[in-house]
């Protein structure tokens, strides 16, 4: 199981570091991505918010992290989470990068 993120995005690197701490069973790796984060497991790719959700749901370090991942993957909420992900992706160069995301 591996999560890929945009290696050229400072915000993405910080977020991927946080994901690695929250989901230690998941390998996290940079790629020259431009549009979506990717989670690959068992030959299936999930993109964007669903990539984050699946990574947390299957590799989360505790039940609360896994629950949060499952909530991100709920189909009825795809429009909400998808819109939030697209907004962050479109503005990632302008978002402040906290020391500890």
Secondary structure, DSSP 8 states (H G I E B T S, - for coil): -EEEEETT-HHHHHHHHHHHHH-TTSEEEEE--SS--EEEETTEEEEHHHHHHHHHHHH-SSHHHHHHHHHHT-GGGHHHHHHHHHHHHHHTTTS---S--
